[in-house]
């Protein structure tokens, strides 16, 4: 079975490879977004993709308008929706599939637990945030650097910690 990336026209693959490592300017980020949008389930306007960001091939990602995916961020493992005006910082991980423990083999080779991830409109995930399978991050959240979000969050929350917990409201800022 060939990888979906290998089914692309070689000239398009070459363009993608060149732009992956270009600079982190708005112009280059928009160009990278345009190059990958054909592989998304759906995509609004102004998708900006920073260098090294990894997104799923094969139609599992939905992006709204004005989405930014930061440096070396990983998004994959299943169905993920990034609503309008979502900003994802560098080195984040949004993984819609978790490895499951197999007690007979005493390892994590059992089938994946899958769960849809939704990042609400106007949310900012700061550097190093992890969002696990099955989580809905509410509208206009600020998720602090290094937080691990394992449960749904309310709208307008400031979330921090491991696991993430609400420490405030963006409406109070």
Biotite code that builds the C-alpha atoms (Angstrom):
import biotite.structure as struc

atoms = struc.array([
    struc.Atom([0.000, 0.000, 0.000], chain_id="A", res_id=1, res_name="UNK", atom_name="CA", element="C"),
    struc.Atom([1.438, 3.354, -0.988], chain_id="A", res_id=2, res_name="UNK", atom_name="CA", element="C"),
    struc.Atom([1.424, 6.334, 1.336], chain_id="A", res_id=3, res_name="UNK", atom_name="CA", element="C"),
    struc.Atom([-0.983, 9.125, 0.194], chain_id="A", res_id=4, res_name="UNK", atom_name="CA", element="C"),
    struc.Atom([2.012, 11.465, -0.073], chain_id="A", res_id=5, res_name="UNK", atom_name="CA", element="C"),
    struc.Atom([3.587, 9.115, -2.622], chain_id="A", res_id=6, res_name="UNK", atom_name="CA", element="C"),
    struc.Atom([0.453, 9.383, -4.797], chain_id="A", res_id=7, res_name="UNK", atom_name="CA", element="C"),
    struc.Atom([1.044, 13.110, -5.287], chain_id="A", res_id=8, res_name="UNK", atom_name="CA", element="C"),
    struc.Atom([2.530, 14.423, -8.472], chain_id="A", res_id=9, res_name="UNK", atom_name="CA", element="C"),
    struc.Atom([6.352, 14.495, -8.002], chain_id="A", res_id=10, res_name="UNK", atom_name="CA", element="C"),
    struc.Atom([6.475, 18.231, -8.811], chain_id="A", res_id=11, res_name="UNK", atom_name="CA", element="C"),
    struc.Atom([3.955, 18.976, -6.043], chain_id="A", res_id=12, res_name="UNK", atom_name="CA", element="C"),
    struc.Atom([5.866, 16.714, -3.614], chain_id="A", res_id=13, res_name="UNK", atom_name="CA", element="C"),
    struc.Atom([9.025, 18.684, -4.447], chain_id="A", res_id=14, res_name="UNK", atom_name="CA", element="C"),
    struc.Atom([7.262, 22.002, -3.771], chain_id="A", res_id=15, res_name="UNK", atom_name="CA", element="C"),
    struc.Atom([5.993, 20.704, -0.410], chain_id="A", res_id=16, res_name="UNK", atom_name="CA", element="C"),
    struc.Atom([9.462, 19.466, 0.567], chain_id="A", res_id=17, res_name="UNK", atom_name="CA", element="C"),
    struc.Atom([11.016, 22.855, -0.286], chain_id="A", res_id=18, res_name="UNK", atom_name="CA", element="C"),
    struc.Atom([8.438, 24.863, 1.633], chain_id="A", res_id=19, res_name="UNK", atom_name="CA", element="C"),
    struc.Atom([8.505, 22.663, 4.718], chain_id="A", res_id=20, res_name="UNK", atom_name="CA", element="C"),
    struc.Atom([11.871, 24.070, 5.731], chain_id="A", res_id=21, res_name="UNK", atom_name="CA", element="C"),
    struc.Atom([11.442, 27.676, 4.560], chain_id="A", res_id=22, res_name="UNK", atom_name="CA", element="C"),
    struc.Atom([11.343, 30.527, 7.044], chain_id="A", res_id=23, res_name="UNK", atom_name="CA", element="C"),
    struc.Atom([8.673, 31.235, 9.629], chain_id="A", res_id=24, res_name="UNK", atom_name="CA", element="C"),
    struc.Atom([7.315, 34.319, 7.853], chain_id="A", res_id=25, res_name="UNK", atom_name="CA", element="C"),
    struc.Atom([3.623, 34.959, 7.267], chain_id="A", res_id=26, res_name="UNK", atom_name="CA", element="C"),
    struc.Atom([4.179, 34.678, 3.497], chain_id="A", res_id=27, res_name="UNK", atom_name="CA", element="C"),
    struc.Atom([5.925, 31.280, 3.725], chain_id="A", res_id=28, res_name="UNK", atom_name="CA", element="C"),
    struc.Atom([3.440, 30.010, 6.331], chain_id="A", res_id=29, res_name="UNK", atom_name="CA", element="C"),
    struc.Atom([0.509, 30.906, 4.054], chain_id="A", res_id=30, res_name="UNK", atom_name="CA", element="C"),
    struc.Atom([2.247, 29.226, 1.099], chain_id="A", res_id=31, res_name="UNK", atom_name="CA", element="C"),
    struc.Atom([2.739, 26.010, 3.110], chain_id="A", res_id=32, res_name="UNK", atom_name="CA", element="C"),
    struc.Atom([-0.940, 26.140, 4.072], chain_id="A", res_id=33, res_name="UNK", atom_name="CA", element="C"),
    struc.Atom([-1.965, 26.451, 0.424], chain_id="A", res_id=34, res_name="UNK", atom_name="CA", element="C"),
    struc.Atom([0.205, 23.477, -0.528], chain_id="A", res_id=35, res_name="UNK", atom_name="CA", element="C"),
    struc.Atom([-1.378, 21.113, 1.998], chain_id="A", res_id=36, res_name="UNK", atom_name="CA", element="C"),
    struc.Atom([-5.013, 22.269, 1.915], chain_id="A", res_id=37, res_name="UNK", atom_name="CA", element="C"),
    struc.Atom([-5.858, 19.729, -0.814], chain_id="A", res_id=38, res_name="UNK", atom_name="CA", element="C"),
    struc.Atom([-5.118, 16.947, 1.684], chain_id="A", res_id=39, res_name="UNK", atom_name="CA", element="C"),
    struc.Atom([-7.510, 18.261, 4.363], chain_id="A", res_id=40, res_name="UNK", atom_name="CA", element="C"),
    struc.Atom([-11.119, 17.223, 4.900], chain_id="A", res_id=41, res_name="UNK", atom_name="CA", element="C"),
    struc.Atom([-11.999, 20.919, 4.620], chain_id="A", res_id=42, res_name="UNK", atom_name="CA", element="C"),
    struc.Atom([-10.128, 24.178, 5.022], chain_id="A", res_id=43, res_name="UNK", atom_name="CA", element="C"),
    struc.Atom([-11.171, 27.815, 5.371], chain_id="A", res_id=44, res_name="UNK", atom_name="CA", element="C"),
    struc.Atom([-9.117, 30.814, 4.333], chain_id="A", res_id=45, res_name="UNK", atom_name="CA", element="C"),
    struc.Atom([-5.656, 31.794, 5.613], chain_id="A", res_id=46, res_name="UNK", atom_name="CA", element="C"),
    struc.Atom([-4.307, 28.490, 6.914], chain_id="A", res_id=47, res_name="UNK", atom_name="CA", element="C"),
    struc.Atom([-0.770, 29.275, 8.098], chain_id="A", res_id=48, res_name="UNK", atom_name="CA", element="C"),
    struc.Atom([1.569, 26.344, 8.642], chain_id="A", res_id=49, res_name="UNK", atom_name="CA", element="C"),
    struc.Atom([4.961, 26.979, 10.270], chain_id="A", res_id=50, res_name="UNK", atom_name="CA", element="C"),
    struc.Atom([8.130, 25.021, 9.417], chain_id="A", res_id=51, res_name="UNK", atom_name="CA", element="C"),
    struc.Atom([8.218, 21.437, 10.636], chain_id="A", res_id=52, res_name="UNK", atom_name="CA", element="C"),
    struc.Atom([4.502, 21.244, 11.475], chain_id="A", res_id=53, res_name="UNK", atom_name="CA", element="C"),
    struc.Atom([3.115, 17.773, 10.810], chain_id="A", res_id=54, res_name="UNK", atom_name="CA", element="C"),
    struc.Atom([-0.515, 17.317, 9.832], chain_id="A", res_id=55, res_name="UNK", atom_name="CA", element="C"),
    struc.Atom([-2.462, 14.192, 8.777], chain_id="A", res_id=56, res_name="UNK", atom_name="CA", element="C"),
    struc.Atom([-2.689, 13.249, 5.118], chain_id="A", res_id=57, res_name="UNK", atom_name="CA", element="C"),
    struc.Atom([-5.883, 11.741, 3.842], chain_id="A", res_id=58, res_name="UNK", atom_name="CA", element="C"),
    struc.Atom([-8.683, 14.034, 4.966], chain_id="A", res_id=59, res_name="UNK", atom_name="CA", element="C"),
    struc.Atom([-8.775, 13.758, 8.771], chain_id="A", res_id=60, res_name="UNK", atom_name="CA", element="C"),
    struc.Atom([-8.216, 17.457, 9.590], chain_id="A", res_id=61, res_name="UNK", atom_name="CA", element="C"),
    struc.Atom([-10.809, 20.234, 9.364], chain_id="A", res_id=62, res_name="UNK", atom_name="CA", element="C"),
    struc.Atom([-9.519, 23.827, 9.584], chain_id="A", res_id=63, res_name="UNK", atom_name="CA", element="C"),
    struc.Atom([-11.658, 26.947, 9.878], chain_id="A", res_id=64, res_name="UNK", atom_name="CA", element="C"),
    struc.Atom([-10.628, 30.420, 8.760], chain_id="A", res_id=65, res_name="UNK", atom_name="CA", element="C"),
    struc.Atom([-7.422, 32.079, 9.973], chain_id="A", res_id=66, res_name="UNK", atom_name="CA", element="C"),
    struc.Atom([-5.778, 29.051, 11.620], chain_id="A", res_id=67, res_name="UNK", atom_name="CA", element="C"),
    struc.Atom([-2.094, 29.087, 12.586], chain_id="A", res_id=68, res_name="UNK", atom_name="CA", element="C"),
    struc.Atom([-0.191, 25.850, 13.311], chain_id="A", res_id=69, res_name="UNK", atom_name="CA", element="C"),
    struc.Atom([3.165, 26.546, 14.976], chain_id="A", res_id=70, res_name="UNK", atom_name="CA", element="C"),
    struc.Atom([6.714, 25.325, 14.550], chain_id="A", res_id=71, res_name="UNK", atom_name="CA", element="C"),
    struc.Atom([7.243, 21.567, 14.910], chain_id="A", res_id=72, res_name="UNK", atom_name="CA", element="C"),
    struc.Atom([3.672, 20.901, 16.036], chain_id="A", res_id=73, res_name="UNK", atom_name="CA", element="C"),
    struc.Atom([2.218, 17.420, 15.500], chain_id="A", res_id=74, res_name="UNK", atom_name="CA", element="C"),
    struc.Atom([-1.462, 16.959, 14.614], chain_id="A", res_id=75, res_name="UNK", atom_name="CA", element="C"),
    struc.Atom([-2.672, 13.452, 13.824], chain_id="A", res_id=76, res_name="UNK", atom_name="CA", element="C"),
    struc.Atom([-4.040, 10.101, 14.881], chain_id="A", res_id=77, res_name="UNK", atom_name="CA", element="C"),
    struc.Atom([-7.638, 10.661, 13.808], chain_id="A", res_id=78, res_name="UNK", atom_name="CA", element="C"),
    struc.Atom([-10.355, 13.249, 13.267], chain_id="A", res_id=79, res_name="UNK", atom_name="CA", element="C"),
    struc.Atom([-9.420, 16.750, 14.448], chain_id="A", res_id=80, res_name="UNK", atom_name="CA", element="C"),
    struc.Atom([-11.226, 20.069, 13.968], chain_id="A", res_id=81, res_name="UNK", atom_name="CA", element="C"),
    struc.Atom([-9.588, 23.467, 14.404], chain_id="A", res_id=82, res_name="UNK", atom_name="CA", element="C"),
    struc.Atom([-12.325, 26.094, 14.389], chain_id="A", res_id=83, res_name="UNK", atom_name="CA", element="C"),
    struc.Atom([-11.905, 29.711, 13.167], chain_id="A", res_id=84, res_name="UNK", atom_name="CA", element="C"),
    struc.Atom([-9.104, 31.873, 14.591], chain_id="A", res_id=85, res_name="UNK", atom_name="CA", element="C"),
    struc.Atom([-7.268, 29.056, 16.375], chain_id="A", res_id=86, res_name="UNK", atom_name="CA", element="C"),
    struc.Atom([-3.609, 29.696, 17.135], chain_id="A", res_id=87, res_name="UNK", atom_name="CA", element="C"),
    struc.Atom([-1.355, 26.754, 18.008], chain_id="A", res_id=88, res_name="UNK", atom_name="CA", element="C"),
    struc.Atom([2.104, 27.512, 19.368], chain_id="A", res_id=89, res_name="UNK", atom_name="CA", element="C"),
    struc.Atom([5.340, 25.616, 18.735], chain_id="A", res_id=90, res_name="UNK", atom_name="CA", element="C"),
    struc.Atom([5.984, 22.009, 19.748], chain_id="A", res_id=91, res_name="UNK", atom_name="CA", element="C"),
    struc.Atom([2.346, 21.145, 20.498], chain_id="A", res_id=92, res_name="UNK", atom_name="CA", element="C"),
    struc.Atom([0.818, 17.688, 20.070], chain_id="A", res_id=93, res_name="UNK", atom_name="CA", element="C"),
    struc.Atom([-2.829, 17.006, 19.209], chain_id="A", res_id=94, res_name="UNK", atom_name="CA", element="C"),
    struc.Atom([-3.244, 13.246, 18.986], chain_id="A", res_id=95, res_name="UNK", atom_name="CA", element="C"),
    struc.Atom([-6.692, 11.771, 18.345], chain_id="A", res_id=96, res_name="UNK", atom_name="CA", element="C"),
    struc.Atom([-5.463, 8.201, 18.877], chain_id="A", res_id=97, res_name="UNK", atom_name="CA", element="C"),
    struc.Atom([-3.952, 6.759, 22.058], chain_id="A", res_id=98, res_name="UNK", atom_name="CA", element="C"),
    struc.Atom([-2.062, 3.466, 22.379], chain_id="A", res_id=99, res_name="UNK", atom_name="CA", element="C"),
    struc.Atom([-3.825, 0.929, 24.594], chain_id="A", res_id=100, res_name="UNK", atom_name="CA", element="C"),
    struc.Atom([-2.188, -1.506, 27.012], chain_id="A", res_id=101, res_name="UNK", atom_name="CA", element="C"),
    struc.Atom([-2.441, -5.219, 26.170], chain_id="A", res_id=102, res_name="UNK", atom_name="CA", element="C"),
    struc.Atom([-2.266, -7.123, 29.489], chain_id="A", res_id=103, res_name="UNK", atom_name="CA", element="C"),
    struc.Atom([-1.523, -10.444, 27.774], chain_id="A", res_id=104, res_name="UNK", atom_name="CA", element="C"),
    struc.Atom([1.521, -9.088, 25.963], chain_id="A", res_id=105, res_name="UNK", atom_name="CA", element="C"),
    struc.Atom([2.348, -6.576, 28.721], chain_id="A", res_id=106, res_name="UNK", atom_name="CA", element="C"),
    struc.Atom([2.932, -3.793, 26.227], chain_id="A", res_id=107, res_name="UNK", atom_name="CA", element="C"),
    struc.Atom([1.069, -1.063, 24.381], chain_id="A", res_id=108, res_name="UNK", atom_name="CA", element="C"),
    struc.Atom([0.409, -2.986, 21.159], chain_id="A", res_id=109, res_name="UNK", atom_name="CA", element="C"),
    struc.Atom([-3.392, -3.226, 21.548], chain_id="A", res_id=110, res_name="UNK", atom_name="CA", element="C"),
    struc.Atom([-5.582, -1.318, 19.114], chain_id="A", res_id=111, res_name="UNK", atom_name="CA", element="C"),
    struc.Atom([-5.683, 2.457, 19.375], chain_id="A", res_id=112, res_name="UNK", atom_name="CA", element="C"),
    struc.Atom([-8.351, 4.268, 21.365], chain_id="A", res_id=113, res_name="UNK", atom_name="CA", element="C"),
    struc.Atom([-9.681, 6.915, 18.980], chain_id="A", res_id=114, res_name="UNK", atom_name="CA", element="C"),
    struc.Atom([-11.497, 10.106, 19.877], chain_id="A", res_id=115, res_name="UNK", atom_name="CA", element="C"),
    struc.Atom([-12.312, 13.276, 17.980], chain_id="A", res_id=116, res_name="UNK", atom_name="CA", element="C"),
    struc.Atom([-10.481, 16.449, 19.046], chain_id="A", res_id=117, res_name="UNK", atom_name="CA", element="C"),
    struc.Atom([-12.140, 19.857, 18.609], chain_id="A", res_id=118, res_name="UNK", atom_name="CA", element="C"),
    struc.Atom([-10.316, 23.114, 19.341], chain_id="A", res_id=119, res_name="UNK", atom_name="CA", element="C"),
    struc.Atom([-12.901, 25.883, 19.795], chain_id="A", res_id=120, res_name="UNK", atom_name="CA", element="C"),
    struc.Atom([-13.052, 29.175, 17.946], chain_id="A", res_id=121, res_name="UNK", atom_name="CA", element="C"),
    struc.Atom([-10.533, 31.802, 19.063], chain_id="A", res_id=122, res_name="UNK", atom_name="CA", element="C"),
    struc.Atom([-8.449, 29.443, 21.216], chain_id="A", res_id=123, res_name="UNK", atom_name="CA", element="C"),
    struc.Atom([-4.703, 29.832, 21.754], chain_id="A", res_id=124, res_name="UNK", atom_name="CA", element="C"),
    struc.Atom([-2.639, 26.746, 22.612], chain_id="A", res_id=125, res_name="UNK", atom_name="CA", element="C"),
    struc.Atom([0.707, 28.075, 23.900], chain_id="A", res_id=126, res_name="UNK", atom_name="CA", element="C"),
    struc.Atom([4.056, 26.295, 23.399], chain_id="A", res_id=127, res_name="UNK", atom_name="CA", element="C"),
    struc.Atom([4.288, 22.596, 24.224], chain_id="A", res_id=128, res_name="UNK", atom_name="CA", element="C"),
    struc.Atom([0.579, 21.964, 24.864], chain_id="A", res_id=129, res_name="UNK", atom_name="CA", element="C"),
    struc.Atom([-0.651, 18.370, 24.530], chain_id="A", res_id=130, res_name="UNK", atom_name="CA", element="C"),
    struc.Atom([-4.307, 17.586, 23.742], chain_id="A", res_id=131, res_name="UNK", atom_name="CA", element="C"),
    struc.Atom([-5.332, 13.931, 24.029], chain_id="A", res_id=132, res_name="UNK", atom_name="CA", element="C"),
    struc.Atom([-7.952, 11.906, 22.141], chain_id="A", res_id=133, res_name="UNK", atom_name="CA", element="C"),
    struc.Atom([-11.618, 12.706, 22.707], chain_id="A", res_id=134, res_name="UNK", atom_name="CA", element="C"),
    struc.Atom([-11.151, 16.248, 24.063], chain_id="A", res_id=135, res_name="UNK", atom_name="CA", element="C"),
    struc.Atom([-13.124, 19.367, 23.163], chain_id="A", res_id=136, res_name="UNK", atom_name="CA", element="C"),
    struc.Atom([-11.307, 22.580, 24.074], chain_id="A", res_id=137, res_name="UNK", atom_name="CA", element="C"),
    struc.Atom([-13.936, 25.304, 24.523], chain_id="A", res_id=138, res_name="UNK", atom_name="CA", element="C"),
    struc.Atom([-14.304, 28.582, 22.666], chain_id="A", res_id=139, res_name="UNK", atom_name="CA", element="C"),
    struc.Atom([-11.707, 31.323, 23.326], chain_id="A", res_id=140, res_name="UNK", atom_name="CA", element="C"),
    struc.Atom([-9.532, 29.274, 25.683], chain_id="A", res_id=141, res_name="UNK", atom_name="CA", element="C"),
    struc.Atom([-5.995, 30.207, 26.653], chain_id="A", res_id=142, res_name="UNK", atom_name="CA", element="C"),
    struc.Atom([-4.085, 26.985, 27.336], chain_id="A", res_id=143, res_name="UNK", atom_name="CA", element="C"),
    struc.Atom([-0.800, 27.734, 29.124], chain_id="A", res_id=144, res_name="UNK", atom_name="CA", element="C"),
    struc.Atom([2.568, 26.455, 27.932], chain_id="A", res_id=145, res_name="UNK", atom_name="CA", element="C"),
    struc.Atom([3.259, 22.822, 28.779], chain_id="A", res_id=146, res_name="UNK", atom_name="CA", element="C"),
    struc.Atom([-0.345, 21.988, 29.760], chain_id="A", res_id=147, res_name="UNK", atom_name="CA", element="C"),
    struc.Atom([-1.733, 18.511, 29.071], chain_id="A", res_id=148, res_name="UNK", atom_name="CA", element="C"),
    struc.Atom([-5.454, 18.662, 28.274], chain_id="A", res_id=149, res_name="UNK", atom_name="CA", element="C"),
    struc.Atom([-7.119, 15.308, 29.004], chain_id="A", res_id=150, res_name="UNK", atom_name="CA", element="C"),
    struc.Atom([-10.740, 16.456, 29.530], chain_id="A", res_id=151, res_name="UNK", atom_name="CA", element="C"),
    struc.Atom([-13.172, 18.877, 27.882], chain_id="A", res_id=152, res_name="UNK", atom_name="CA", element="C"),
    struc.Atom([-12.767, 22.530, 28.866], chain_id="A", res_id=153, res_name="UNK", atom_name="CA", element="C"),
    struc.Atom([-15.425, 25.245, 29.237], chain_id="A", res_id=154, res_name="UNK", atom_name="CA", element="C"),
    struc.Atom([-15.618, 28.305, 26.997], chain_id="A", res_id=155, res_name="UNK", atom_name="CA", element="C"),
    struc.Atom([-13.374, 31.278, 27.924], chain_id="A", res_id=156, res_name="UNK", atom_name="CA", element="C"),
    struc.Atom([-11.198, 29.221, 30.289], chain_id="A", res_id=157, res_name="UNK", atom_name="CA", element="C"),
    struc.Atom([-7.553, 29.730, 31.147], chain_id="A", res_id=158, res_name="UNK", atom_name="CA", element="C"),
    struc.Atom([-6.149, 26.218, 31.507], chain_id="A", res_id=159, res_name="UNK", atom_name="CA", element="C"),
    struc.Atom([-2.762, 25.227, 32.957], chain_id="A", res_id=160, res_name="UNK", atom_name="CA", element="C"),
    struc.Atom([-0.923, 22.264, 34.427], chain_id="A", res_id=161, res_name="UNK", atom_name="CA", element="C"),
    struc.Atom([-0.545, 18.519, 34.065], chain_id="A", res_id=162, res_name="UNK", atom_name="CA", element="C"),
    struc.Atom([-3.273, 17.486, 33.824], chain_id="A", res_id=163, res_name="UNK", atom_name="CA", element="C"),
    struc.Atom([-4.725, 20.837, 32.794], chain_id="A", res_id=164, res_name="UNK", atom_name="CA", element="C"),
    struc.Atom([-7.161, 22.515, 35.168], chain_id="A", res_id=165, res_name="UNK", atom_name="CA", element="C"),
    struc.Atom([-8.954, 25.842, 34.970], chain_id="A", res_id=166, res_name="UNK", atom_name="CA", element="C"),
    struc.Atom([-7.066, 28.640, 36.711], chain_id="A", res_id=167, res_name="UNK", atom_name="CA", element="C"),
    struc.Atom([-9.080, 31.590, 35.440], chain_id="A", res_id=168, res_name="UNK", atom_name="CA", element="C"),
    struc.Atom([-11.206, 33.108, 32.725], chain_id="A", res_id=169, res_name="UNK", atom_name="CA", element="C"),
    struc.Atom([-10.100, 35.156, 29.732], chain_id="A", res_id=170, res_name="UNK", atom_name="CA", element="C"),
    struc.Atom([-13.141, 37.385, 30.351], chain_id="A", res_id=171, res_name="UNK", atom_name="CA", element="C"),
    struc.Atom([-11.448, 38.544, 33.575], chain_id="A", res_id=172, res_name="UNK", atom_name="CA", element="C"),
    struc.Atom([-8.313, 39.757, 31.763], chain_id="A", res_id=173, res_name="UNK", atom_name="CA", element="C"),
])
